[in-house]
């Protein structure tokens, strides 16, 4: 869980930085920042699901 929190915090800061860099000095581009962070959350969720399904598959194979 600690790795997940660190990874999501890193991607949050990165997406906010990209949103600020894309928008310029006027305002934050929340669409870009939110989209990038949503993509990072989906990727981390997929990685967690893939690891969890492999663990279940490995545990159920032993009779």
LOGU-95204 format. One record per residue (C-alpha): residue number from 1; x, y, z negated. Coordinates in steps of 0.05 Angstrom, whole numbers, padded with zeros to 5 digits. Example, Ala and Ser with C-alpha at 12.3 -4.5 7.8 and 13.67 -1.06 7.14 Angstrom:
2
<nr->1&c1->00246&c2->-00090&c3->-00156>
<nr->2&c1->00273&c2->-00021&c3->-00143>
***
This chain:
63
<nr->1&c1->00000&c2->00000&c3->00000>
<nr->2&c1->00058&c2->00047&c3->-00014>
<nr->3&c1->00083&c2->00038&c3->00058>
<nr->4&c1->00014&c2->00054&c3->00085>
<nr->5&c1->00010&c2->00118&c3->00044>
<nr->6&c1->00079&c2->00141&c3->00064>
<nr->7&c1->00065&c2->00125&c3->00137>
<nr->8&c1->-00001&c2->00163&c3->00137>
<nr->9&c1->00030&c2->00222&c3->00101>
<nr->10&c1->00085&c2->00225&c3->00153>
<nr->11&c1->00035&c2->00222&c3->00211>
<nr->12&c1->-00008&c2->00275&c3->00177>
<nr->13&c1->00050&c2->00324&c3->00173>
<nr->14&c1->00072&c2->00306&c3->00244>
<nr->15&c1->00002&c2->00316&c3->00273>
<nr->16&c1->-00006&c2->00383&c3->00236>
<nr->17&c1->00061&c2->00405&c3->00264>
<nr->18&c1->00042&c2->00386&c3->00334>
<nr->19&c1->-00025&c2->00420&c3->00327>
<nr->20&c1->00009&c2->00483&c3->00304>
<nr->21&c1->00061&c2->00480&c3->00359>
<nr->22&c1->00009&c2->00470&c3->00414>
<nr->23&c1->-00036&c2->00526&c3->00390>
<nr->24&c1->00016&c2->00580&c3->00384>
<nr->25&c1->00015&c2->00636&c3->00333>
<nr->26&c1->-00061&c2->00649&c3->00337>
<nr->27&c1->-00093&c2->00591&c3->00302>
<nr->28&c1->-00087&c2->00516&c3->00288>
<nr->29&c1->-00111&c2->00469&c3->00343>
<nr->30&c1->-00151&c2->00423&c3->00298>
<nr->31&c1->-00175&c2->00380&c3->00356>
<nr->32&c1->-00104&c2->00360&c3->00375>
<nr->33&c1->-00082&c2->00351&c3->00303>
<nr->34&c1->-00144&c2->00311&c3->00285>
<nr->35&c1->-00140&c2->00268&c3->00347>
<nr->36&c1->-00067&c2->00251&c3->00334>
<nr->37&c1->-00081&c2->00234&c3->00262>
<nr->38&c1->-00141&c2->00192&c3->00281>
<nr->39&c1->-00097&c2->00154&c3->00330>
<nr->40&c1->-00046&c2->00142&c3->00275>
<nr->41&c1->-00099&c2->00117&c3->00227>
<nr->42&c1->-00127&c2->00070&c3->00280>
<nr->43&c1->-00057&c2->00043&c3->00294>
<nr->44&c1->-00042&c2->00032&c3->00220>
<nr->45&c1->-00110&c2->-00002&c3->00212>
<nr->46&c1->-00096&c2->-00048&c3->00271>
<nr->47&c1->-00027&c2->-00065&c3->00243>
<nr->48&c1->-00058&c2->-00081&c3->00175>
<nr->49&c1->-00113&c2->-00124&c3->00208>
<nr->50&c1->-00062&c2->-00161&c3->00251>
<nr->51&c1->-00017&c2->-00176&c3->00191>
<nr->52&c1->-00077&c2->-00197&c3->00149>
<nr->53&c1->-00104&c2->-00244&c3->00204>
<nr->54&c1->-00036&c2->-00276&c3->00213>
<nr->55&c1->-00031&c2->-00288&c3->00138>
<nr->56&c1->-00100&c2->-00321&c3->00137>
<nr->57&c1->-00082&c2->-00364&c3->00197>
<nr->58&c1->-00018&c2->-00386&c3->00165>
<nr->59&c1->-00052&c2->-00403&c3->00098>
<nr->60&c1->-00109&c2->-00442&c3->00130>
<nr->61&c1->-00064&c2->-00486&c3->00173>
<nr->62&c1->-00036&c2->-00525&c3->00114>
<nr->63&c1->-00082&c2->-00581&c3->00094>
***
